[in-house]
Amino acid sequence: MSGVATLALIVSTGGAAHAATGPVRIWNHWTRLCLQPASLEELAAVVQKPCDGGDLQAWAYQKVTGTRYKFINLADNLCLNEFDPLDFNARVLMVQCVRVSNEEWQTHASLPHEAVPLESRSGNTDTRYCIDANLGEAVLMYGCLFSPSQSWAIL
């Protein structure tokens, strides 16, 4: 990923600034594809593409607390966001990073990690809705099944 081994990124979230760690790739165990924004525009869908080590697939993660994280794309500096009212097939989009629970994700393990779910923390609670890769090119929210299509390597 552009030859950068470790990055400290400061993301302002409306309060104190927090350090983020990266770059990392986020790839799915079922599809073997990497997450990236569909474009560099705000509100772009988050899609799966073959892992190529390109800038669009470079992410940083910011620990919120425990095993809750925010994910920042390093190409556009936008955050991974559970955008729609939380339900099956809710969209995951790229938005300006702010302090909002829709940008927090429960991984149930400390990062970096080989296999974790990305469970939405929308409403400041573990929602039991996870990012699923088995619904097409764009990833969508689905009930957490802890299946390979919801298992992500963040390394």
C-alpha positions as CSV (number, residue, x, y, z in Angstrom):
1,M,0.0,0.0,0.0
2,S,2.1,2.8,-1.3
3,G,5.1,1.5,0.6
4,V,3.9,2.9,3.9
5,A,4.3,0.4,6.8
6,T,2.6,2.3,9.7
7,L,0.8,5.6,9.8
8,A,-0.4,7.7,12.7
9,L,-3.4,9.7,11.5
10,I,-5.2,12.2,13.6
11,V,-9.0,12.3,13.2
12,S,-11.0,15.0,14.9
13,T,-14.3,13.7,16.1
14,G,-15.9,16.8,17.5
15,G,-13.9,16.5,20.8
16,A,-10.4,15.5,21.4
17,A,-8.3,14.3,18.5
18,H,-7.6,10.5,18.4
19,A,-4.7,8.7,16.8
20,A,-5.5,6.1,14.1
21,T,-3.4,3.2,12.9
22,G,-2.8,2.1,9.4
23,P,-2.5,1.4,6.6
24,V,-4.4,-1.9,6.7
25,R,-6.4,-3.8,4.1
26,I,-9.9,-5.1,4.9
27,W,-10.7,-8.3,3.0
28,N,-13.5,-10.8,3.2
29,H,-12.9,-14.5,4.0
30,W,-15.8,-15.6,1.7
31,T,-15.1,-13.5,-1.4
32,R,-11.4,-12.9,-0.9
33,L,-12.1,-9.3,-2.1
34,C,-11.0,-6.1,-0.4
35,L,-13.2,-3.2,0.7
36,Q,-12.8,0.2,-1.0
37,P,-15.0,3.2,-1.8
38,A,-16.7,3.0,-5.2
39,S,-15.4,6.5,-5.8
40,L,-13.6,9.3,-3.9
41,E,-16.9,11.2,-3.5
42,E,-18.8,11.6,-0.2
43,L,-21.7,9.1,0.0
44,A,-19.9,6.6,-2.3
45,A,-20.9,3.0,-1.7
46,V,-18.4,0.7,-0.1
47,V,-17.7,-2.1,-2.5
48,Q,-15.6,-5.2,-2.9
49,K,-12.8,-5.4,-5.5
50,P,-9.9,-7.7,-6.1
51,C,-7.1,-6.9,-3.6
52,D,-4.5,-4.9,-5.5
53,G,-2.7,-3.0,-2.8
54,G,-3.9,0.3,-4.3
55,D,-4.6,3.5,-2.4
56,L,-8.4,3.0,-2.5
57,Q,-7.9,-0.2,-0.4
58,A,-5.8,1.5,2.3
59,W,-7.6,2.0,5.6
60,A,-6.7,3.3,9.0
61,Y,-8.6,2.2,12.2
62,Q,-9.2,4.4,15.2
63,K,-9.9,2.7,18.5
64,V,-13.0,4.2,20.2
65,T,-12.9,1.9,23.3
66,G,-12.5,-1.8,24.0
67,T,-13.1,-3.5,20.6
68,R,-15.0,-0.7,19.0
69,Y,-13.4,1.1,16.1
70,K,-13.9,3.7,13.3
71,F,-12.4,3.0,9.9
72,I,-11.0,5.8,7.7
73,N,-10.2,5.4,4.1
74,L,-6.7,6.9,3.4
75,A,-7.5,7.8,-0.2
76,D,-10.4,10.1,0.6
77,N,-10.2,10.5,4.4
78,L,-13.9,9.6,4.8
79,C,-15.3,7.2,7.3
80,L,-17.1,3.9,6.9
81,N,-20.7,4.6,7.9
82,E,-23.8,2.4,8.3
83,F,-25.9,5.0,6.5
84,D,-29.6,3.9,6.3
85,P,-32.0,3.2,9.1
86,L,-30.6,-0.1,10.5
87,D,-32.2,-3.1,8.8
88,F,-31.4,-5.9,6.3
89,N,-29.8,-4.5,3.2
90,A,-29.0,-1.0,4.8
91,R,-26.2,0.6,2.8
92,V,-22.6,1.2,4.0
93,L,-21.3,4.5,2.6
94,M,-18.3,6.8,2.9
95,V,-19.1,10.0,4.8
96,Q,-17.2,12.9,6.6
97,C,-15.8,11.6,9.9
98,V,-17.8,13.0,12.8
99,R,-18.6,11.7,16.3
100,V,-21.6,9.6,15.5
101,S,-22.4,5.9,16.4
102,N,-23.1,5.0,12.8
103,E,-19.3,5.2,12.2
104,E,-18.5,2.9,15.1
105,W,-18.0,-0.8,14.5
106,Q,-17.7,-3.7,17.0
107,T,-15.1,-6.2,16.0
108,H,-15.2,-8.4,19.2
109,A,-11.4,-8.6,19.1
110,S,-8.5,-6.2,19.2
111,L,-7.1,-5.0,15.9
112,P,-5.2,-5.9,13.7
113,H,-6.9,-9.3,13.5
114,E,-7.2,-12.2,11.0
115,A,-11.0,-12.7,11.3
116,V,-13.5,-10.4,12.8
117,P,-17.1,-9.3,12.2
118,L,-17.9,-5.6,11.5
119,E,-21.0,-5.1,13.6
120,S,-22.7,-1.7,13.5
121,R,-22.8,0.3,16.7
122,S,-25.6,2.5,15.4
123,G,-27.6,3.9,18.4
124,N,-24.5,3.2,20.7
125,T,-25.4,-0.4,21.1
126,D,-24.2,-3.7,19.6
127,T,-26.9,-4.1,17.0
128,R,-26.5,-7.6,15.8
129,Y,-26.3,-6.2,12.2
130,C,-23.0,-6.9,10.4
131,I,-21.4,-5.9,7.1
132,D,-22.0,-8.8,4.7
133,A,-20.1,-9.5,1.5
134,N,-22.4,-12.1,0.1
135,L,-25.1,-9.6,-1.3
136,G,-23.3,-8.3,-4.4
137,E,-20.5,-5.9,-5.2
138,A,-21.6,-3.3,-2.6
139,V,-21.5,-4.5,0.9
140,L,-24.7,-4.2,2.9
141,M,-25.9,-4.8,6.4
142,Y,-27.4,-8.1,7.4
143,G,-28.2,-9.9,10.7
144,C,-24.9,-11.1,12.3
145,L,-24.4,-14.7,11.5
146,F,-20.7,-14.8,12.1
147,S,-20.4,-16.6,8.8
148,P,-17.4,-16.4,6.3
149,S,-19.3,-13.7,4.3
150,Q,-19.2,-11.6,7.5
151,S,-15.6,-12.4,8.5
152,W,-13.1,-9.7,7.7
153,A,-9.3,-9.7,7.9
154,I,-8.0,-6.3,9.0
155,L,-4.3,-6.5,8.6
